Amino acid sequence: MAIRVAGEDIGAVADAGAVTVLRGSVKGMTTSGSWNYGPSAFGGLPTDALYGAAIDG
């Protein structure tokens, strides 16, 4: 499951945003093996990037 955290502050960078990916199984969701991505994973960390805002749910 992908979860958007568009307003996430990363350090001193306001509203950089993030996407958290959780794994699941027949037993349910788990944080074990989860991933968290923000704009810095792709080379930048701009203020107000709102990374993840396009994920709707």
N, CA, C and O atoms as a MOPAC input file, in Angstrom:
PM7 MOZYME 1SCF
protein

 N      0.84200 1    -1.14400 1     0.00000 1
 C      0.00000 1     0.00000 1     0.00000 1
 C      0.89800 1     1.22100 1     0.00000 1
 O      1.85000 1     1.29300 1     0.77700 1
 N      0.60800 1     2.17200 1    -0.85500 1
 C      1.34400 1     3.44000 1    -0.89400 1
 C      0.52700 1     4.49100 1    -0.16000 1
 O     -0.66500 1     4.65900 1    -0.41700 1
 N      1.17600 1     5.19000 1     0.74600 1
 C      0.50700 1     6.21100 1     1.55500 1
 C      1.20800 1     7.53900 1     1.31800 1
 O      2.42400 1     7.64800 1     1.48100 1
 N      0.44600 1     8.53100 1     0.93800 1
 C      1.04200 1     9.84900 1     0.69800 1
 C      1.12500 1    10.63400 1     1.99800 1
 O      0.23700 1    10.56000 1     2.84700 1
 N      2.19500 1    11.37500 1     2.13100 1
 C      2.41200 1    12.26000 1     3.27400 1
 C      2.89800 1    13.58300 1     2.68700 1
 O      4.01800 1    14.02500 1     2.94500 1
 N      2.03400 1    14.19700 1     1.90000 1
 C      2.41700 1    15.35900 1     1.09500 1
 C      2.91500 1    16.53000 1     1.92300 1
 O      3.75100 1    17.29400 1     1.44000 1
 N      2.44300 1    16.70300 1     3.13300 1
 C      2.85000 1    17.83600 1     3.95500 1
 C      4.00800 1    17.53700 1     4.88700 1
 O      4.29800 1    18.34300 1     5.77200 1
 N      4.67700 1    16.41500 1     4.72200 1
 C      5.77000 1    15.99800 1     5.60100 1
 C      6.93500 1    16.98100 1     5.53100 1
 O      7.44100 1    17.29400 1     4.45400 1
 N      7.34500 1    17.45900 1     6.69800 1
 C      8.54900 1    18.28800 1     6.78000 1
 C      9.73700 1    17.35800 1     6.94800 1
 O      9.68700 1    16.43300 1     7.75800 1
 N     10.80100 1    17.58900 1     6.19700 1
 C     12.01000 1    16.77900 1     6.30600 1
 C     13.12100 1    17.69500 1     6.77500 1
 O     13.62800 1    18.52100 1     6.01600 1
 N     13.49100 1    17.53900 1     8.03400 1
 C     14.46100 1    18.45200 1     8.63800 1
 C     13.89700 1    19.86200 1     8.63300 1
 O     12.77600 1    20.08300 1     9.09000 1
 N     14.64900 1    20.80200 1     8.12900 1
 C     14.21500 1    22.19500 1     8.06300 1
 C     13.44100 1    22.50800 1     6.78400 1
 O     13.01900 1    23.64700 1     6.58300 1
 N     13.25000 1    21.51500 1     5.92100 1
 C     12.55500 1    21.73300 1     4.64900 1
 C     11.05800 1    21.50100 1     4.84000 1
 O     10.61700 1    20.37500 1     5.06600 1
 N     10.29000 1    22.57400 1     4.74700 1
 C      8.84800 1    22.50900 1     4.95100 1
 C      8.13300 1    21.89200 1     3.75600 1
 O      8.44500 1    22.19200 1     2.60400 1
 N      7.17500 1    21.02900 1     4.05000 1
 C      6.28200 1    20.44000 1     3.03600 1
 C      7.01300 1    19.75900 1     1.89400 1
 O      6.55200 1    19.79900 1     0.75300 1
 N      8.14700 1    19.13400 1     2.18400 1
 C      8.87300 1    18.39900 1     1.14500 1
 C      8.04300 1    17.21300 1     0.67200 1
 O      8.03700 1    16.88900 1    -0.51500 1
 N      7.34700 1    16.57000 1     1.59100 1
 C      6.48400 1    15.44300 1     1.25400 1
 C      7.21800 1    14.11600 1     1.28100 1
 O      8.44800 1    14.06800 1     1.30400 1
 N      6.44500 1    13.04200 1     1.27800 1
 C      7.00100 1    11.69700 1     1.29700 1
 C      5.94000 1    10.70500 1     0.86000 1
 O      4.74700 1    11.00700 1     0.84800 1
 N      6.39600 1     9.52300 1     0.50300 1
 C      5.50600 1     8.39800 1     0.21500 1
 C      6.02400 1     7.22500 1     1.02500 1
 O      7.20800 1     6.89400 1     0.96300 1
 N      5.13700 1     6.59700 1     1.78300 1
 C      5.48500 1     5.41000 1     2.56000 1
 C      4.82900 1     4.21300 1     1.90800 1
 O      3.64400 1     4.24900 1     1.57700 1
 N      5.59500 1     3.15700 1     1.72200 1
 C      5.07200 1     1.92800 1     1.12400 1
 C      5.11100 1     0.84300 1     2.19300 1
 O      6.17200 1     0.51000 1     2.72100 1
 N      3.92900 1     0.29200 1     2.50600 1
 C      3.81400 1    -0.78100 1     3.48600 1
 C      3.58700 1    -2.10100 1     2.77500 1
 O      2.94800 1    -2.16100 1     1.72500 1
 N      4.11500 1    -3.13900 1     3.36000 1
 C      3.92000 1    -4.48500 1     2.81200 1
 C      2.74500 1    -5.14400 1     3.51400 1
 O      2.37200 1    -4.76900 1     4.62500 1
 N      2.18200 1    -6.11700 1     2.85400 1
 C      1.06400 1    -6.84600 1     3.43500 1
 C      1.11600 1    -8.31400 1     3.07300 1
 O      1.86300 1    -8.73300 1     2.18800 1
 N      0.31500 1    -9.07600 1     3.77000 1
 C      0.19800 1   -10.51100 1     3.51000 1
 C     -1.22500 1   -10.92200 1     3.85000 1
 O     -2.06700 1   -10.07300 1     4.14300 1
 N     -1.49000 1   -12.18700 1     3.81600 1
 C     -2.82800 1   -12.66200 1     4.17100 1
 C     -3.14200 1   -12.36200 1     5.63400 1
 O     -4.30600 1   -12.38700 1     6.03400 1
 N     -2.11500 1   -12.07800 1     6.43300 1
 C     -2.30100 1   -11.74700 1     7.84700 1
 C     -2.53000 1   -10.25500 1     8.07700 1
 O     -2.87000 1    -9.85000 1     9.18800 1
 N     -2.34900 1    -9.43100 1     7.04100 1
 C     -2.58200 1    -7.99600 1     7.16700 1
 C     -1.35800 1    -7.17200 1     6.81700 1
 O     -0.37300 1    -7.68700 1     6.28800 1
 N     -1.43500 1    -5.87000 1     7.12500 1
 C     -0.36400 1    -4.92900 1     6.82400 1
 C      0.73800 1    -5.04800 1     7.87200 1
 O      0.49000 1    -5.43200 1     9.01500 1
 N      1.96800 1    -4.70900 1     7.45800 1
 C      3.08900 1    -4.71600 1     8.38000 1
 C      4.05300 1    -3.58700 1     8.03000 1
 O      4.15800 1    -3.18100 1     6.87200 1
 N      4.74900 1    -3.09300 1     9.03400 1
 C      5.78500 1    -2.09400 1     8.78200 1
 C      7.12300 1    -2.76800 1     8.50600 1
 O      8.07700 1    -2.10600 1     8.09800 1
 N      7.19900 1    -4.06400 1     8.72200 1
 C      8.42700 1    -4.80500 1     8.43900 1
 C      8.70600 1    -4.75900 1     6.93400 1
 O      7.86900 1    -5.16700 1     6.12900 1
 N      9.85700 1    -4.27200 1     6.57200 1
 C     10.20400 1    -4.16700 1     5.16200 1
 C      9.56900 1    -2.97200 1     4.46600 1
 O      9.57100 1    -2.89800 1     3.23700 1
 N      9.02300 1    -2.02700 1     5.24400 1
 C      8.40100 1    -0.85000 1     4.63300 1
 C      9.47300 1     0.09700 1     4.09600 1
 O     10.63500 1     0.02800 1     4.49600 1
 N      9.06800 1     0.97600 1     3.18900 1
 C      9.96300 1     1.95000 1     2.56900 1
 C      9.35400 1     3.32900 1     2.71600 1
 O      8.13200 1     3.47500 1     2.73100 1
 N     10.19400 1     4.33300 1     2.82500 1
 C      9.74900 1     5.71200 1     2.87600 1
 C     10.59700 1     6.50800 1     1.88400 1
 O     11.82000 1     6.56700 1     2.01100 1
 N      9.94200 1     7.11500 1     0.90300 1
 C     10.63700 1     7.87900 1    -0.13900 1
 C     10.21900 1     9.33400 1    -0.06800 1
 O      9.04400 1     9.64500 1     0.12800 1
 N     11.17800 1    10.21500 1    -0.22500 1
 C     10.92600 1    11.64400 1    -0.34300 1
 C     11.67400 1    12.16000 1    -1.55600 1
 O     12.34800 1    11.38700 1    -2.23700 1
 N     11.57000 1    13.44300 1    -1.83900 1
 C     12.23600 1    14.00100 1    -3.01500 1
 C     13.75100 1    13.82600 1    -2.99000 1
 O     14.38300 1    13.79700 1    -4.04600 1
 N     14.34500 1    13.70900 1    -1.79900 1
 C     15.79700 1    13.53900 1    -1.72600 1
 C     16.23700 1    12.20700 1    -2.32300 1
 O     17.39200 1    12.06600 1    -2.72500 1
 N     15.33600 1    11.23000 1    -2.38600 1
 C     15.66200 1     9.93600 1    -3.00300 1
 C     15.90900 1    10.08700 1    -4.50000 1
 O     16.49100 1     9.20600 1    -5.13300 1
 N     15.46400 1    11.20600 1    -5.05900 1
 C     15.60900 1    11.44600 1    -6.48600 1
 C     16.48500 1    12.65700 1    -6.78000 1
 O     16.43700 1    13.21800 1    -7.87500 1
 N     17.29500 1    13.06000 1    -5.78100 1
 C     18.29000 1    14.09300 1    -6.01000 1
 C     17.93500 1    15.49900 1    -5.58700 1
 O     18.73400 1    16.41200 1    -5.79800 1
 N     16.77900 1    15.71400 1    -5.00200 1
 C     16.44100 1    17.07500 1    -4.59800 1
 C     15.60800 1    17.09200 1    -3.34000 1
 O     15.00100 1    16.08400 1    -2.97700 1
 N     15.57300 1    18.21100 1    -2.68100 1
 C     14.76000 1    18.36500 1    -1.48400 1
 C     14.21000 1    19.78200 1    -1.43200 1
 O     14.51500 1    20.53400 1    -0.50700 1
 N     13.39700 1    20.15400 1    -2.42500 1
 C     12.89300 1    21.52300 1    -2.46600 1
 C     11.76000 1    21.75300 1    -1.46600 1
 O     10.95800 1    20.86000 1    -1.19600 1
 N     11.71600 1    22.95900 1    -0.92900 1
 C     10.61400 1    23.36300 1    -0.06700 1
 C      9.31800 1    23.35700 1    -0.87900 1
 O      9.30800 1    23.73200 1    -2.05200 1
 N      8.25400 1    22.93800 1    -0.25900 1
 C      6.91100 1    22.90600 1    -0.85900 1
 C      6.82000 1    21.96200 1    -2.06600 1
 O      5.99700 1    22.18100 1    -2.95400 1
 N      7.64600 1    20.92700 1    -2.10600 1
 C      7.57700 1    19.97700 1    -3.21300 1
 C      6.28700 1    19.17100 1    -3.15400 1
 O      5.77300 1    18.75100 1    -4.19100 1
 N      5.75200 1    18.94800 1    -1.94000 1
 C      4.52800 1    18.17600 1    -1.72700 1
 C      4.62400 1    16.80400 1    -2.41100 1
 O      3.65200 1    16.31000 1    -2.98400 1
 N      5.80000 1    16.21200 1    -2.33800 1
 C      6.02200 1    14.89200 1    -2.93200 1
 C      4.96200 1    13.92600 1    -2.41400 1
 O      4.70000 1    13.87500 1    -1.21200 1
 N      4.37000 1    13.18100 1    -3.29200 1
 C      3.32800 1    12.23500 1    -2.93400 1
 C      1.92700 1    12.78000 1    -3.04900 1
 O      0.97000 1    12.02200 1    -2.88900 1
 N      1.76200 1    14.06600 1    -3.31900 1
 C      0.44200 1    14.68200 1    -3.37000 1
 C     -0.44000 1    14.08700 1    -4.47000 1
 O     -1.66500 1    14.13100 1    -4.36100 1
 N      0.15700 1    13.53500 1    -5.51900 1
 C     -0.63200 1    13.00400 1    -6.63100 1
 C     -1.27100 1    11.65300 1    -6.31800 1
 O     -2.14500 1    11.19700 1    -7.05500 1
 N     -0.84100 1    11.00800 1    -5.22800 1
 C     -1.46400 1     9.73000 1    -4.84500 1
 C     -2.79500 1    10.06200 1    -4.19600 1
 O     -2.83000 1    10.78300 1    -3.19900 1
 N     -3.86700 1     9.56000 1    -4.73100 1
 C     -5.20400 1     9.83600 1    -4.23700 1
 C     -5.77200 1     8.57500 1    -3.60200 1
 O     -5.61700 1     7.47900 1    -4.14100 1
 N     -6.40400 1     8.72500 1    -2.50200 1
 C     -6.96700 1     7.54100 1    -1.88200 1
 C     -7.65900 1     7.87100 1    -0.67100 1
 O     -8.20200 1     6.98600 1    -0.00900 1

